[in-house]
Amino acid sequence: MTSAFKHSLKLDLPVYPFADLERKASAIRKSGKTLYNLSIGDPDLEPPDFVVDAVKNALDDPKSHFYPSCRGDMEVRKSVARWFKGRFGVSIDPETQVCLTIGCKEALSQIAKAVVDPGDIVAVPEPSYPVYGRAGCKFVDGKCLTLPLTAENNFLPDLSSISNSNIKLLYLNYPNNPTGAEAPETFLKELGKFVDKNPELTLAYDMAYSEMYFGYPPHSILEFTPNAIEFHSLSKMASATGYRIGFAVGEPSLIAAFIKVKEEIDSGAPYPFQKALSAMLDAYEGIIAPEQLIAYRSIYQARKSSLIASLEKQGISVYHSNATFYLWFFIGGDEMPFINKALQEGLLLTPGSGFGKSGKGWVRASVTAPDVDIEAAANIIAKLDV
Ligand SMILES: Cc1ncc(COP(=O)(O)O)c(C=O)c1O
């Protein structure tokens, strides 16, 4: 019998880019073969004990079994504001400029509901995290304007090419997934001016990887303009993707509009995980991260270096970056035969074209797996005919 269920036209999206690969991977796992998974940015390292303890302790607090406040507990928002001042030197008002979120992903999609009307232009970098172009544009009936990011321009968009584009919502993300690229100060100054000159435009600046760096600490866009909304997350900062907690900070009227959307849809992030966020942020001393995060950065950096060395030995061109736990390398042509061959050998990597057409020929490897797996992955790639 055919189901009478008819889904919304908004769901007429191509299959989520990585779903097909995940299906093939699960068939390999079922066959009993070992699968090394470098395809997902889900840290293998444990969250710091004091972050886990913050969750456990909060469960004994009666606050935890009531509905949380939608914008987040005031004390936690104060932690956000204190951290922001120490980390970026920017003062924000915890009352009007902070909203806690259920991780960055939902927040990045909700901001579109707050600012985009049907037919409005949403500018989406490419390659990029798929949420911007799908939930952030198609779900709100926006018109997508693609901003190609290429190795030649260090994966930064050409702002002069969009100066007359009437953009309503512009998504940008640095440090960048999938490329690992960072936004230099010169670019951020230019971006700040661009935003100030275009008051109709909302810049949604995604800093999910703000703390995953090995060189200079990444800047917040709020150091260059107050007219933006920026998204942060505990996920990668504390190896706590399962805690689903993050925050939005920015221009008060944007935060107010964002909260208005969220009040219609969710009832806030669970209090114990708000407390986990607070514990992590409070453990910073100014710009200095807690010990464990500093140690984790070194681990990711060493894993990246060792994988880069083996790829380059094979003549593969790798984009060198000082941030994120992703490695972005160029195979050329269509990367899918390489991805499929690697999968047959037990290695799951992410095809660049899953992040948009401009990702064609590129491959992303996430070093969020134990060192032995990274070594095994390097050995598998060495055996492939590239
Ligand atoms: C660029 C980017 N933004 C946001 C997110 C979502 O992070 P969260 O776990 O906070 O939802 C991810 C997750 O991988 C990401 O890569």
The ligand as a MOL file (V3000), in Angstrom:
LIG
                    3D

  0  0  0     0  0            999 V3000
M  V30 BEGIN CTAB
M  V30 COUNTS 16 16 0 0 0
M  V30 BEGIN ATOM
M  V30 1 C 31.1920 24.8300 10.9670 0
M  V30 2 C 30.3380 24.1840 11.9920 0
M  V30 3 N 29.4240 24.9290 12.6260 0
M  V30 4 C 28.6160 24.3940 13.5490 0
M  V30 5 C 28.7000 23.0680 13.8740 0
M  V30 6 C 27.7240 22.5030 14.8700 0
M  V30 7 O 28.2610 22.3680 16.1060 0
M  V30 8 P 27.3460 22.0010 17.3570 0
M  V30 9 O 27.8110 20.6800 17.8380 0
M  V30 10 O 27.5800 23.0950 18.3240 0
M  V30 11 O 25.9280 21.9690 16.9080 0
M  V30 12 C 29.6360 22.2510 13.2480 0
M  V30 13 C 29.7100 20.8240 13.5770 0
M  V30 14 O 30.4760 20.0600 13.0910 0
M  V30 15 C 30.4740 22.8250 12.2810 0
M  V30 16 O 31.3770 22.0980 11.6280 0
M  V30 END ATOM
M  V30 BEGIN BOND
M  V30 1 1 1 2
M  V30 2 1 2 3
M  V30 3 2 2 15
M  V30 4 2 3 4
M  V30 5 1 4 5
M  V30 6 1 5 6
M  V30 7 2 5 12
M  V30 8 1 6 7
M  V30 9 1 7 8
M  V30 10 2 8 9
M  V30 11 1 8 10
M  V30 12 1 8 11
M  V30 13 1 12 13
M  V30 14 1 12 15
M  V30 15 2 13 14
M  V30 16 1 15 16
M  V30 END BOND
M  V30 END CTAB
M  END
